[in-house]
Amino acid sequence: MATEFTVTARRMGIAAAIVVATLQVAYAATLVTGFLSLDSPDQPIGDPMFTILEILILAMMPAMVALMVAVHAWASARAKTLSLTALVFMALLAGVTSSLHFVILTLSRQQAFAGLSWLPLFVSFEWPSVAYALDILAWDVFFALAMLFAAPVFGGSRIARAVRVFMITSGVLALAGLSGVVTGDMGLRNIGIVGYLGVFLVVVVLLAVLFHRSRPGGTVQERVD
């Protein structure tokens, strides 16, 4: 059964992929710069790098959802259930992480909150804290599930198969980041960061290329040159 991949979906997918890739590179560069500025690896990243990281995450979320909408539009009719499930999990990721980082960026800096002794238990990224737990739920669970449900959508052409492989790799690594919670060693969560920052960047670039090469309309096989 044919499923329509419209010109609008194609353009949105390409644009969203470019935006996500650009913001991810900026995020990685800012993160590295922030770590290099620390006197000790145990110190948290301070301003202005911390604020820049928060803003980049907030800016990235709409583009990631738009990218998954394009993936859903690209999927064949028999894969629409999987792509829709992936879209829902991506939306959950965006909702949780956007709310979390917006609160941290705004309310945590207000004078009314600054003197509260329990504030670090809610908004710090030192384990254990509510903010850290929600961040793990968003990225190591919702993001991972979005990748694993979206992966089977892709197949046929070489580049589509590459998207599938890297999506699976990204999702599995993100899930592996949960080992930090299980063991109490948050250093293990870096495994997940590799999945949703490093490997996912490859996924996004491949999606941009795939959408660029795809012709609107027709079946999945007919779309790709």
mmCIF file of the C-alpha atoms, coordinates in Angstrom:
data_MODEL
# 
_entry.id   MODEL 
# 
loop_
_atom_site.group_PDB 
_atom_site.id 
_atom_site.type_symbol 
_atom_site.label_atom_id 
_atom_site.label_alt_id 
_atom_site.label_comp_id 
_atom_site.label_asym_id 
_atom_site.label_entity_id 
_atom_site.label_seq_id 
_atom_site.pdbx_PDB_ins_code 
_atom_site.Cartn_x 
_atom_site.Cartn_y 
_atom_site.Cartn_z 
_atom_site.occupancy 
_atom_site.B_iso_or_equiv 
_atom_site.pdbx_formal_charge 
_atom_site.auth_seq_id 
_atom_site.auth_comp_id 
_atom_site.auth_asym_id 
_atom_site.auth_atom_id 
_atom_site.pdbx_PDB_model_num 
ATOM 1   C CA . MET A 1 1   ? 0.000  0.000  0.000  1.00 0.00 ? 1   MET A CA 1 
ATOM 2   C CA . ALA A 1 2   ? 1.393  3.412  -0.920 1.00 0.00 ? 2   ALA A CA 1 
ATOM 3   C CA . THR A 1 3   ? 1.732  6.158  1.662  1.00 0.00 ? 3   THR A CA 1 
ATOM 4   C CA . GLU A 1 4   ? 2.273  9.787  0.784  1.00 0.00 ? 4   GLU A CA 1 
ATOM 5   C CA . PHE A 1 5   ? 5.452  11.596 1.720  1.00 0.00 ? 5   PHE A CA 1 
ATOM 6   C CA . THR A 1 6   ? 4.582  15.183 0.912  1.00 0.00 ? 6   THR A CA 1 
ATOM 7   C CA . VAL A 1 7   ? 6.830  18.023 -0.163 1.00 0.00 ? 7   VAL A CA 1 
ATOM 8   C CA . THR A 1 8   ? 6.075  19.728 3.159  1.00 0.00 ? 8   THR A CA 1 
ATOM 9   C CA . ALA A 1 9   ? 7.097  16.636 5.147  1.00 0.00 ? 9   ALA A CA 1 
ATOM 10  C CA . ARG A 1 10  ? 10.310 16.332 3.135  1.00 0.00 ? 10  ARG A CA 1 
ATOM 11  C CA . ARG A 1 11  ? 11.252 19.962 3.624  1.00 0.00 ? 11  ARG A CA 1 
ATOM 12  C CA . MET A 1 12  ? 10.401 19.883 7.312  1.00 0.00 ? 12  MET A CA 1 
ATOM 13  C CA . GLY A 1 13  ? 12.434 16.708 7.802  1.00 0.00 ? 13  GLY A CA 1 
ATOM 14  C CA . ILE A 1 14  ? 15.503 18.181 6.108  1.00 0.00 ? 14  ILE A CA 1 
ATOM 15  C CA . ALA A 1 15  ? 15.203 21.482 7.984  1.00 0.00 ? 15  ALA A CA 1 
ATOM 16  C CA . ALA A 1 16  ? 14.629 19.775 11.346 1.00 0.00 ? 16  ALA A CA 1 
ATOM 17  C CA . ALA A 1 17  ? 17.604 17.469 10.821 1.00 0.00 ? 17  ALA A CA 1 
ATOM 18  C CA . ILE A 1 18  ? 19.869 20.420 9.997  1.00 0.00 ? 18  ILE A CA 1 
ATOM 19  C CA . VAL A 1 19  ? 18.689 22.328 13.071 1.00 0.00 ? 19  VAL A CA 1 
ATOM 20  C CA . VAL A 1 20  ? 19.131 19.331 15.399 1.00 0.00 ? 20  VAL A CA 1 
ATOM 21  C CA . ALA A 1 21  ? 22.590 18.540 14.017 1.00 0.00 ? 21  ALA A CA 1 
ATOM 22  C CA . THR A 1 22  ? 23.713 22.159 14.354 1.00 0.00 ? 22  THR A CA 1 
ATOM 23  C CA . LEU A 1 23  ? 22.435 22.457 17.912 1.00 0.00 ? 23  LEU A CA 1 
ATOM 24  C CA . GLN A 1 24  ? 23.977 19.121 18.895 1.00 0.00 ? 24  GLN A CA 1 
ATOM 25  C CA . VAL A 1 25  ? 27.385 20.199 17.628 1.00 0.00 ? 25  VAL A CA 1 
ATOM 26  C CA . ALA A 1 26  ? 27.012 23.491 19.510 1.00 0.00 ? 26  ALA A CA 1 
ATOM 27  C CA . TYR A 1 27  ? 25.942 21.611 22.641 1.00 0.00 ? 27  TYR A CA 1 
ATOM 28  C CA . ALA A 1 28  ? 28.912 19.222 22.440 1.00 0.00 ? 28  ALA A CA 1 
ATOM 29  C CA . ALA A 1 29  ? 31.357 22.099 21.913 1.00 0.00 ? 29  ALA A CA 1 
ATOM 30  C CA . THR A 1 30  ? 29.884 24.037 24.852 1.00 0.00 ? 30  THR A CA 1 
ATOM 31  C CA . LEU A 1 31  ? 29.952 20.941 27.059 1.00 0.00 ? 31  LEU A CA 1 
ATOM 32  C CA . VAL A 1 32  ? 33.613 20.261 26.294 1.00 0.00 ? 32  VAL A CA 1 
ATOM 33  C CA . THR A 1 33  ? 34.493 23.917 26.879 1.00 0.00 ? 33  THR A CA 1 
ATOM 34  C CA . GLY A 1 34  ? 32.641 23.836 30.187 1.00 0.00 ? 34  GLY A CA 1 
ATOM 35  C CA . PHE A 1 35  ? 34.466 20.733 31.366 1.00 0.00 ? 35  PHE A CA 1 
ATOM 36  C CA . LEU A 1 36  ? 37.860 22.161 30.365 1.00 0.00 ? 36  LEU A CA 1 
ATOM 37  C CA . SER A 1 37  ? 37.159 25.287 32.415 1.00 0.00 ? 37  SER A CA 1 
ATOM 38  C CA . LEU A 1 38  ? 36.762 23.291 35.651 1.00 0.00 ? 38  LEU A CA 1 
ATOM 39  C CA . ASP A 1 39  ? 39.515 23.027 38.227 1.00 0.00 ? 39  ASP A CA 1 
ATOM 40  C CA . SER A 1 40  ? 38.209 19.590 39.214 1.00 0.00 ? 40  SER A CA 1 
ATOM 41  C CA . PRO A 1 41  ? 36.026 17.066 37.328 1.00 0.00 ? 41  PRO A CA 1 
ATOM 42  C CA . ASP A 1 42  ? 33.835 16.908 40.449 1.00 0.00 ? 42  ASP A CA 1 
ATOM 43  C CA . GLN A 1 43  ? 32.793 20.528 40.021 1.00 0.00 ? 43  GLN A CA 1 
ATOM 44  C CA . PRO A 1 44  ? 29.535 21.388 38.211 1.00 0.00 ? 44  PRO A CA 1 
ATOM 45  C CA . ILE A 1 45  ? 29.738 23.447 35.020 1.00 0.00 ? 45  ILE A CA 1 
ATOM 46  C CA . GLY A 1 46  ? 29.122 27.098 35.854 1.00 0.00 ? 46  GLY A CA 1 
ATOM 47  C CA . ASP A 1 47  ? 27.863 30.117 33.940 1.00 0.00 ? 47  ASP A CA 1 
ATOM 48  C CA . PRO A 1 48  ? 27.860 31.201 31.205 1.00 0.00 ? 48  PRO A CA 1 
ATOM 49  C CA . MET A 1 49  ? 28.340 27.671 29.854 1.00 0.00 ? 49  MET A CA 1 
ATOM 50  C CA . PHE A 1 50  ? 25.578 26.185 31.982 1.00 0.00 ? 50  PHE A CA 1 
ATOM 51  C CA . THR A 1 51  ? 23.033 28.737 30.759 1.00 0.00 ? 51  THR A CA 1 
ATOM 52  C CA . ILE A 1 52  ? 24.075 28.181 27.144 1.00 0.00 ? 52  ILE A CA 1 
ATOM 53  C CA . LEU A 1 53  ? 23.616 24.416 27.561 1.00 0.00 ? 53  LEU A CA 1 
ATOM 54  C CA . GLU A 1 54  ? 20.126 24.890 28.994 1.00 0.00 ? 54  GLU A CA 1 
ATOM 55  C CA . ILE A 1 55  ? 19.092 27.198 26.139 1.00 0.00 ? 55  ILE A CA 1 
ATOM 56  C CA . LEU A 1 56  ? 20.466 24.791 23.514 1.00 0.00 ? 56  LEU A CA 1 
ATOM 57  C CA . ILE A 1 57  ? 18.466 21.887 24.979 1.00 0.00 ? 57  ILE A CA 1 
ATOM 58  C CA . LEU A 1 58  ? 15.265 23.953 24.987 1.00 0.00 ? 58  LEU A CA 1 
ATOM 59  C CA . ALA A 1 59  ? 15.873 25.019 21.384 1.00 0.00 ? 59  ALA A CA 1 
ATOM 60  C CA . MET A 1 60  ? 16.592 21.447 20.301 1.00 0.00 ? 60  MET A CA 1 
ATOM 61  C CA . MET A 1 61  ? 13.357 19.870 21.543 1.00 0.00 ? 61  MET A CA 1 
ATOM 62  C CA . PRO A 1 62  ? 10.880 21.301 18.968 1.00 0.00 ? 62  PRO A CA 1 
ATOM 63  C CA . ALA A 1 63  ? 13.252 20.361 16.154 1.00 0.00 ? 63  ALA A CA 1 
ATOM 64  C CA . MET A 1 64  ? 13.586 16.783 17.445 1.00 0.00 ? 64  MET A CA 1 
ATOM 65  C CA . VAL A 1 65  ? 9.810  16.388 17.567 1.00 0.00 ? 65  VAL A CA 1 
ATOM 66  C CA . ALA A 1 66  ? 9.491  17.869 14.057 1.00 0.00 ? 66  ALA A CA 1 
ATOM 67  C CA . LEU A 1 67  ? 12.132 15.412 12.835 1.00 0.00 ? 67  LEU A CA 1 
ATOM 68  C CA . MET A 1 68  ? 10.169 12.473 14.225 1.00 0.00 ? 68  MET A CA 1 
ATOM 69  C CA . VAL A 1 69  ? 6.995  13.815 12.607 1.00 0.00 ? 69  VAL A CA 1 
ATOM 70  C CA . ALA A 1 70  ? 8.859  13.669 9.288  1.00 0.00 ? 70  ALA A CA 1 
ATOM 71  C CA . VAL A 1 71  ? 9.956  10.103 10.068 1.00 0.00 ? 71  VAL A CA 1 
ATOM 72  C CA . HIS A 1 72  ? 6.312  9.195  10.673 1.00 0.00 ? 72  HIS A CA 1 
ATOM 73  C CA . ALA A 1 73  ? 5.351  10.798 7.354  1.00 0.00 ? 73  ALA A CA 1 
ATOM 74  C CA . TRP A 1 74  ? 8.142  8.894  5.568  1.00 0.00 ? 74  TRP A CA 1 
ATOM 75  C CA . ALA A 1 75  ? 7.163  5.502  7.023  1.00 0.00 ? 75  ALA A CA 1 
ATOM 76  C CA . SER A 1 76  ? 5.281  3.001  4.900  1.00 0.00 ? 76  SER A CA 1 
ATOM 77  C CA . ALA A 1 77  ? 1.661  2.246  5.781  1.00 0.00 ? 77  ALA A CA 1 
ATOM 78  C CA . ARG A 1 78  ? 2.540  -1.015 7.544  1.00 0.00 ? 78  ARG A CA 1 
ATOM 79  C CA . ALA A 1 79  ? 5.181  0.756  9.666  1.00 0.00 ? 79  ALA A CA 1 
ATOM 80  C CA . LYS A 1 80  ? 2.981  3.701  10.697 1.00 0.00 ? 80  LYS A CA 1 
ATOM 81  C CA . THR A 1 81  ? 2.119  2.110  14.059 1.00 0.00 ? 81  THR A CA 1 
ATOM 82  C CA . LEU A 1 82  ? 5.812  1.902  14.948 1.00 0.00 ? 82  LEU A CA 1 
ATOM 83  C CA . SER A 1 83  ? 6.630  5.416  13.734 1.00 0.00 ? 83  SER A CA 1 
ATOM 84  C CA . LEU A 1 84  ? 3.653  6.869  15.618 1.00 0.00 ? 84  LEU A CA 1 
ATOM 85  C CA . THR A 1 85  ? 4.798  5.141  18.812 1.00 0.00 ? 85  THR A CA 1 
ATOM 86  C CA . ALA A 1 86  ? 8.271  6.581  18.267 1.00 0.00 ? 86  ALA A CA 1 
ATOM 87  C CA . LEU A 1 87  ? 6.759  10.031 17.778 1.00 0.00 ? 87  LEU A CA 1 
ATOM 88  C CA . VAL A 1 88  ? 4.821  9.751  21.053 1.00 0.00 ? 88  VAL A CA 1 
ATOM 89  C CA . PHE A 1 89  ? 7.961  8.798  22.984 1.00 0.00 ? 89  PHE A CA 1 
ATOM 90  C CA . MET A 1 90  ? 9.885  11.661 21.358 1.00 0.00 ? 90  MET A CA 1 
ATOM 91  C CA . ALA A 1 91  ? 7.100  14.049 22.401 1.00 0.00 ? 91  ALA A CA 1 
ATOM 92  C CA . LEU A 1 92  ? 7.307  12.686 25.961 1.00 0.00 ? 92  LEU A CA 1 
ATOM 93  C CA . LEU A 1 93  ? 11.053 13.296 25.939 1.00 0.00 ? 93  LEU A CA 1 
ATOM 94  C CA . ALA A 1 94  ? 10.523 16.860 24.737 1.00 0.00 ? 94  ALA A CA 1 
ATOM 95  C CA . GLY A 1 95  ? 7.798  17.570 27.283 1.00 0.00 ? 95  GLY A CA 1 
ATOM 96  C CA . VAL A 1 96  ? 9.699  16.249 30.285 1.00 0.00 ? 96  VAL A CA 1 
ATOM 97  C CA . THR A 1 97  ? 13.107 17.696 29.447 1.00 0.00 ? 97  THR A CA 1 
ATOM 98  C CA . SER A 1 98  ? 11.750 21.081 28.298 1.00 0.00 ? 98  SER A CA 1 
ATOM 99  C CA . SER A 1 99  ? 9.756  21.505 31.501 1.00 0.00 ? 99  SER A CA 1 
ATOM 100 C CA . LEU A 1 100 ? 12.709 20.417 33.619 1.00 0.00 ? 100 LEU A CA 1 
ATOM 101 C CA . HIS A 1 101 ? 15.306 22.664 32.013 1.00 0.00 ? 101 HIS A CA 1 
ATOM 102 C CA . PHE A 1 102 ? 12.981 25.664 31.812 1.00 0.00 ? 102 PHE A CA 1 
ATOM 103 C CA . VAL A 1 103 ? 12.342 25.402 35.559 1.00 0.00 ? 103 VAL A CA 1 
ATOM 104 C CA . ILE A 1 104 ? 16.070 25.111 36.258 1.00 0.00 ? 104 ILE A CA 1 
ATOM 105 C CA . LEU A 1 105 ? 16.871 28.024 33.952 1.00 0.00 ? 105 LEU A CA 1 
ATOM 106 C CA . THR A 1 106 ? 14.288 30.338 35.485 1.00 0.00 ? 106 THR A CA 1 
ATOM 107 C CA . LEU A 1 107 ? 12.912 29.488 38.943 1.00 0.00 ? 107 LEU A CA 1 
ATOM 108 C CA . SER A 1 108 ? 16.063 27.995 40.455 1.00 0.00 ? 108 SER A CA 1 
ATOM 109 C CA . ARG A 1 109 ? 17.780 31.377 40.084 1.00 0.00 ? 109 ARG A CA 1 
ATOM 110 C CA . GLN A 1 110 ? 15.078 33.396 41.774 1.00 0.00 ? 110 GLN A CA 1 
ATOM 111 C CA . GLN A 1 111 ? 15.977 34.915 45.152 1.00 0.00 ? 111 GLN A CA 1 
ATOM 112 C CA . ALA A 1 112 ? 12.931 33.280 46.749 1.00 0.00 ? 112 ALA A CA 1 
ATOM 113 C CA . PHE A 1 113 ? 14.426 29.846 45.995 1.00 0.00 ? 113 PHE A CA 1 
ATOM 114 C CA . ALA A 1 114 ? 18.126 30.578 46.425 1.00 0.00 ? 114 ALA A CA 1 
ATOM 115 C CA . GLY A 1 115 ? 18.207 30.190 50.199 1.00 0.00 ? 115 GLY A CA 1 
ATOM 116 C CA . LEU A 1 116 ? 16.191 26.997 50.458 1.00 0.00 ? 116 LEU A CA 1 
ATOM 117 C CA . SER A 1 117 ? 18.244 24.171 51.945 1.00 0.00 ? 117 SER A CA 1 
ATOM 118 C CA . TRP A 1 118 ? 16.311 21.484 50.047 1.00 0.00 ? 118 TRP A CA 1 
ATOM 119 C CA . LEU A 1 119 ? 16.707 23.146 46.620 1.00 0.00 ? 119 LEU A CA 1 
ATOM 120 C CA . PRO A 1 120 ? 19.669 20.962 45.493 1.00 0.00 ? 120 PRO A CA 1 
ATOM 121 C CA . LEU A 1 121 ? 17.536 17.850 46.054 1.00 0.00 ? 121 LEU A CA 1 
ATOM 122 C CA . PHE A 1 122 ? 15.127 19.110 43.393 1.00 0.00 ? 122 PHE A CA 1 
ATOM 123 C CA . VAL A 1 123 ? 17.049 21.083 40.754 1.00 0.00 ? 123 VAL A CA 1 
ATOM 124 C CA . SER A 1 124 ? 20.694 20.006 40.877 1.00 0.00 ? 124 SER A CA 1 
ATOM 125 C CA . PHE A 1 125 ? 22.317 17.499 38.547 1.00 0.00 ? 125 PHE A CA 1 
ATOM 126 C CA . GLU A 1 126 ? 24.065 15.705 41.392 1.00 0.00 ? 126 GLU A CA 1 
ATOM 127 C CA . TRP A 1 127 ? 22.658 12.264 42.187 1.00 0.00 ? 127 TRP A CA 1 
ATOM 128 C CA . PRO A 1 128 ? 20.242 11.813 43.836 1.00 0.00 ? 128 PRO A CA 1 
ATOM 129 C CA . SER A 1 129 ? 17.911 14.659 42.880 1.00 0.00 ? 129 SER A CA 1 
ATOM 130 C CA . VAL A 1 130 ? 14.476 15.021 41.305 1.00 0.00 ? 130 VAL A CA 1 
ATOM 131 C CA . ALA A 1 131 ? 15.895 16.898 38.308 1.00 0.00 ? 131 ALA A CA 1 
ATOM 132 C CA . TYR A 1 132 ? 18.492 14.213 37.645 1.00 0.00 ? 132 TYR A CA 1 
ATOM 133 C CA . ALA A 1 133 ? 15.899 11.428 37.899 1.00 0.00 ? 133 ALA A CA 1 
ATOM 134 C CA . LEU A 1 134 ? 13.577 13.190 35.430 1.00 0.00 ? 134 LEU A CA 1 
ATOM 135 C CA . ASP A 1 135 ? 16.470 13.822 33.049 1.00 0.00 ? 135 ASP A CA 1 
ATOM 136 C CA . ILE A 1 136 ? 17.322 10.117 33.125 1.00 0.00 ? 136 ILE A CA 1 
ATOM 137 C CA . LEU A 1 137 ? 13.671 9.195  32.493 1.00 0.00 ? 137 LEU A CA 1 
ATOM 138 C CA . ALA A 1 138 ? 13.557 11.538 29.513 1.00 0.00 ? 138 ALA A CA 1 
ATOM 139 C CA . TRP A 1 139 ? 16.800 10.591 27.803 1.00 0.00 ? 139 TRP A CA 1 
ATOM 140 C CA . ASP A 1 140 ? 17.623 7.052  28.930 1.00 0.00 ? 140 ASP A CA 1 
ATOM 141 C CA . VAL A 1 141 ? 14.035 5.782  28.661 1.00 0.00 ? 141 VAL A CA 1 
ATOM 142 C CA . PHE A 1 142 ? 11.820 7.921  26.399 1.00 0.00 ? 142 PHE A CA 1 
ATOM 143 C CA . PHE A 1 143 ? 14.588 8.761  23.921 1.00 0.00 ? 143 PHE A CA 1 
ATOM 144 C CA . ALA A 1 144 ? 15.769 5.153  23.824 1.00 0.00 ? 144 ALA A CA 1 
ATOM 145 C CA . LEU A 1 145 ? 12.238 3.881  23.145 1.00 0.00 ? 145 LEU A CA 1 
ATOM 146 C CA . ALA A 1 146 ? 11.744 6.488  20.403 1.00 0.00 ? 146 ALA A CA 1 
ATOM 147 C CA . MET A 1 147 ? 14.870 5.228  18.626 1.00 0.00 ? 147 MET A CA 1 
ATOM 148 C CA . LEU A 1 148 ? 14.053 1.544  19.040 1.00 0.00 ? 148 LEU A CA 1 
ATOM 149 C CA . PHE A 1 149 ? 10.487 1.934  17.734 1.00 0.00 ? 149 PHE A CA 1 
ATOM 150 C CA . ALA A 1 150 ? 11.584 4.136  14.823 1.00 0.00 ? 150 ALA A CA 1 
ATOM 151 C CA . ALA A 1 151 ? 14.430 1.855  13.712 1.00 0.00 ? 151 ALA A CA 1 
ATOM 152 C CA . PRO A 1 152 ? 12.271 -0.867 12.054 1.00 0.00 ? 152 PRO A CA 1 
ATOM 153 C CA . VAL A 1 153 ? 10.667 1.811  9.864  1.00 0.00 ? 153 VAL A CA 1 
ATOM 154 C CA . PHE A 1 154 ? 13.851 2.010  7.816  1.00 0.00 ? 154 PHE A CA 1 
ATOM 155 C CA . GLY A 1 155 ? 15.039 -0.590 5.353  1.00 0.00 ? 155 GLY A CA 1 
ATOM 156 C CA . GLY A 1 156 ? 15.624 -1.266 1.683  1.00 0.00 ? 156 GLY A CA 1 
ATOM 157 C CA . SER A 1 157 ? 18.230 1.224  0.499  1.00 0.00 ? 157 SER A CA 1 
ATOM 158 C CA . ARG A 1 158 ? 21.724 1.256  1.944  1.00 0.00 ? 158 ARG A CA 1 
ATOM 159 C CA . ILE A 1 159 ? 21.292 4.611  3.633  1.00 0.00 ? 159 ILE A CA 1 
ATOM 160 C CA . ALA A 1 160 ? 17.939 3.577  5.140  1.00 0.00 ? 160 ALA A CA 1 
ATOM 161 C CA . ARG A 1 161 ? 19.545 0.441  6.549  1.00 0.00 ? 161 ARG A CA 1 
ATOM 162 C CA . ALA A 1 162 ? 22.317 2.601  8.007  1.00 0.00 ? 162 ALA A CA 1 
ATOM 163 C CA . VAL A 1 163 ? 19.695 4.784  9.708  1.00 0.00 ? 163 VAL A CA 1 
ATOM 164 C CA . ARG A 1 164 ? 18.150 1.656  11.229 1.00 0.00 ? 164 ARG A CA 1 
ATOM 165 C CA . VAL A 1 165 ? 21.498 0.355  12.533 1.00 0.00 ? 165 VAL A CA 1 
ATOM 166 C CA . PHE A 1 166 ? 22.510 3.654  14.097 1.00 0.00 ? 166 PHE A CA 1 
ATOM 167 C CA . MET A 1 167 ? 19.043 4.176  15.606 1.00 0.00 ? 167 MET A CA 1 
ATOM 168 C CA . ILE A 1 168 ? 19.240 0.776  17.288 1.00 0.00 ? 168 ILE A CA 1 
ATOM 169 C CA . THR A 1 169 ? 22.764 1.539  18.507 1.00 0.00 ? 169 THR A CA 1 
ATOM 170 C CA . SER A 1 170 ? 21.677 4.932  19.845 1.00 0.00 ? 170 SER A CA 1 
ATOM 171 C CA . GLY A 1 171 ? 18.672 3.437  21.635 1.00 0.00 ? 171 GLY A CA 1 
ATOM 172 C CA . VAL A 1 172 ? 20.600 0.548  23.178 1.00 0.00 ? 172 VAL A CA 1 
ATOM 173 C CA . LEU A 1 173 ? 23.360 2.847  24.447 1.00 0.00 ? 173 LEU A CA 1 
ATOM 174 C CA . ALA A 1 174 ? 20.774 5.222  25.926 1.00 0.00 ? 174 ALA A CA 1 
ATOM 175 C CA . LEU A 1 175 ? 19.124 2.318  27.755 1.00 0.00 ? 175 LEU A CA 1 
ATOM 176 C CA . ALA A 1 176 ? 22.546 1.184  28.960 1.00 0.00 ? 176 ALA A CA 1 
ATOM 177 C CA . GLY A 1 177 ? 22.879 4.539  30.700 1.00 0.00 ? 177 GLY A CA 1 
ATOM 178 C CA . LEU A 1 178 ? 20.289 3.272  33.200 1.00 0.00 ? 178 LEU A CA 1 
ATOM 179 C CA . SER A 1 179 ? 23.035 1.089  34.637 1.00 0.00 ? 179 SER A CA 1 
ATOM 180 C CA . GLY A 1 180 ? 24.190 4.194  36.484 1.00 0.00 ? 180 GLY A CA 1 
ATOM 181 C CA . VAL A 1 181 ? 20.929 4.241  38.436 1.00 0.00 ? 181 VAL A CA 1 
ATOM 182 C CA . VAL A 1 182 ? 21.051 0.508  39.129 1.00 0.00 ? 182 VAL A CA 1 
ATOM 183 C CA . THR A 1 183 ? 24.623 0.560  40.392 1.00 0.00 ? 183 THR A CA 1 
ATOM 184 C CA . GLY A 1 184 ? 24.618 4.050  41.899 1.00 0.00 ? 184 GLY A CA 1 
ATOM 185 C CA . ASP A 1 185 ? 27.603 4.955  39.714 1.00 0.00 ? 185 ASP A CA 1 
ATOM 186 C CA . MET A 1 186 ? 26.567 7.959  37.618 1.00 0.00 ? 186 MET A CA 1 
ATOM 187 C CA . GLY A 1 187 ? 29.763 7.652  35.626 1.00 0.00 ? 187 GLY A CA 1 
ATOM 188 C CA . LEU A 1 188 ? 28.088 4.771  33.806 1.00 0.00 ? 188 LEU A CA 1 
ATOM 189 C CA . ARG A 1 189 ? 25.471 7.174  32.525 1.00 0.00 ? 189 ARG A CA 1 
ATOM 190 C CA . ASN A 1 190 ? 28.097 8.461  30.103 1.00 0.00 ? 190 ASN A CA 1 
ATOM 191 C CA . ILE A 1 191 ? 27.277 5.360  28.061 1.00 0.00 ? 191 ILE A CA 1 
ATOM 192 C CA . GLY A 1 192 ? 23.841 6.831  27.460 1.00 0.00 ? 192 GLY A CA 1 
ATOM 193 C CA . ILE A 1 193 ? 25.306 10.236 26.586 1.00 0.00 ? 193 ILE A CA 1 
ATOM 194 C CA . VAL A 1 194 ? 27.298 8.578  23.794 1.00 0.00 ? 194 VAL A CA 1 
ATOM 195 C CA . GLY A 1 195 ? 24.010 7.190  22.483 1.00 0.00 ? 195 GLY A CA 1 
ATOM 196 C CA . TYR A 1 196 ? 21.923 10.345 22.423 1.00 0.00 ? 196 TYR A CA 1 
ATOM 197 C CA . LEU A 1 197 ? 24.646 12.872 21.704 1.00 0.00 ? 197 LEU A CA 1 
ATOM 198 C CA . GLY A 1 198 ? 27.253 11.073 19.608 1.00 0.00 ? 198 GLY A CA 1 
ATOM 199 C CA . VAL A 1 199 ? 25.450 8.278  17.772 1.00 0.00 ? 199 VAL A CA 1 
ATOM 200 C CA . PHE A 1 200 ? 22.216 10.249 17.420 1.00 0.00 ? 200 PHE A CA 1 
ATOM 201 C CA . LEU A 1 201 ? 24.137 12.971 15.580 1.00 0.00 ? 201 LEU A CA 1 
ATOM 202 C CA . VAL A 1 202 ? 25.004 10.346 12.963 1.00 0.00 ? 202 VAL A CA 1 
ATOM 203 C CA . VAL A 1 203 ? 21.317 9.339  12.798 1.00 0.00 ? 203 VAL A CA 1 
ATOM 204 C CA . VAL A 1 204 ? 20.272 12.945 12.214 1.00 0.00 ? 204 VAL A CA 1 
ATOM 205 C CA . VAL A 1 205 ? 22.815 13.493 9.436  1.00 0.00 ? 205 VAL A CA 1 
ATOM 206 C CA . LEU A 1 206 ? 21.757 10.260 7.727  1.00 0.00 ? 206 LEU A CA 1 
ATOM 207 C CA . LEU A 1 207 ? 18.091 11.265 7.951  1.00 0.00 ? 207 LEU A CA 1 
ATOM 208 C CA . ALA A 1 208 ? 18.883 14.606 6.319  1.00 0.00 ? 208 ALA A CA 1 
ATOM 209 C CA . VAL A 1 209 ? 20.593 12.796 3.452  1.00 0.00 ? 209 VAL A CA 1 
ATOM 210 C CA . LEU A 1 210 ? 17.789 10.232 3.159  1.00 0.00 ? 210 LEU A CA 1 
ATOM 211 C CA . PHE A 1 211 ? 15.058 12.884 3.036  1.00 0.00 ? 211 PHE A CA 1 
ATOM 212 C CA . HIS A 1 212 ? 17.084 14.934 0.548  1.00 0.00 ? 212 HIS A CA 1 
ATOM 213 C CA . ARG A 1 213 ? 17.341 11.929 -1.773 1.00 0.00 ? 213 ARG A CA 1 
ATOM 214 C CA . SER A 1 214 ? 13.689 10.941 -1.350 1.00 0.00 ? 214 SER A CA 1 
ATOM 215 C CA . ARG A 1 215 ? 11.022 11.955 -3.842 1.00 0.00 ? 215 ARG A CA 1 
ATOM 216 C CA . PRO A 1 216 ? 7.669  13.048 -2.409 1.00 0.00 ? 216 PRO A CA 1 
ATOM 217 C CA . GLY A 1 217 ? 4.756  10.644 -2.974 1.00 0.00 ? 217 GLY A CA 1 
ATOM 218 C CA . GLY A 1 218 ? 4.719  6.970  -3.918 1.00 0.00 ? 218 GLY A CA 1 
ATOM 219 C CA . THR A 1 219 ? 5.869  4.007  -1.877 1.00 0.00 ? 219 THR A CA 1 
ATOM 220 C CA . VAL A 1 220 ? 9.018  4.002  0.198  1.00 0.00 ? 220 VAL A CA 1 
ATOM 221 C CA . GLN A 1 221 ? 10.829 2.062  -2.515 1.00 0.00 ? 221 GLN A CA 1 
ATOM 222 C CA . GLU A 1 222 ? 9.708  4.504  -5.204 1.00 0.00 ? 222 GLU A CA 1 
ATOM 223 C CA . ARG A 1 223 ? 10.781 7.567  -3.259 1.00 0.00 ? 223 ARG A CA 1 
ATOM 224 C CA . VAL A 1 224 ? 14.471 6.845  -2.906 1.00 0.00 ? 224 VAL A CA 1 
ATOM 225 C CA . ASP A 1 225 ? 16.767 7.257  -5.881 1.00 0.00 ? 225 ASP A CA 1 
# 
